[in-house]
Amino acid sequence: MDLRTTTFGMKKDTIIGFWNVRTLYQAGKMRQLTAEAERYKLDILGVSEVRWNEFGEMRVASGQTFLYSGMPNADDPHQEGVGILLSSRAKNSLLDWKPVSSRIIFARFKGKVRNISILQCYAPTENAEAESKAHFYAELQTMMQTINKKDILIVMGDFNAK
């Protein structure tokens, strides 16, 4: 028996959003992010341009959980980075998550009827090198193909479109 609560169900509203924050690598930015998520009553908030290195899961003072994926080494430049901020209700339904790269993070949630898979992305800008853009989209395509076909797939984030 699975003791997880379901965030995604027919009778419960689940509010999902995404935001390019420009940086969380400054004092007070996480507090500002969590306050805005609470103000809008967001269960899941995808975040781009986090600018944190490495990857991890942290519980913030407000009780929310932040999953993040950034550059691979602690001493790398603080650029790129993605994350997902979860309310306690969303955290309880989290089945799995994976830091794919500094531009893609994956999370899977238990749903009442079907599970939900989310890919939060931060695409390279139009000015980036062609190789960098090709690598990002190939990585995104690979991740999309590995997701359970029965899941509802949500791909969100900053795709830097013109």
Buried (B, 14 or more C-beta within 10 A) or exposed (E): EEEEBBBBBEEEEBEBBBBBBEBBBEEEBBEEBBEBBEEEEBBBBBBBBBBBBBBEBEEBEBEBBBBBBBBEEEEEEBBBBBBBBBBEBBBBBBBEBBBBBBBBBBBBBBBEEEBBBBBBBBBBEEEEEEEEBEBBBEBBEEBEEEBEEEBBEBBBBBBBEE
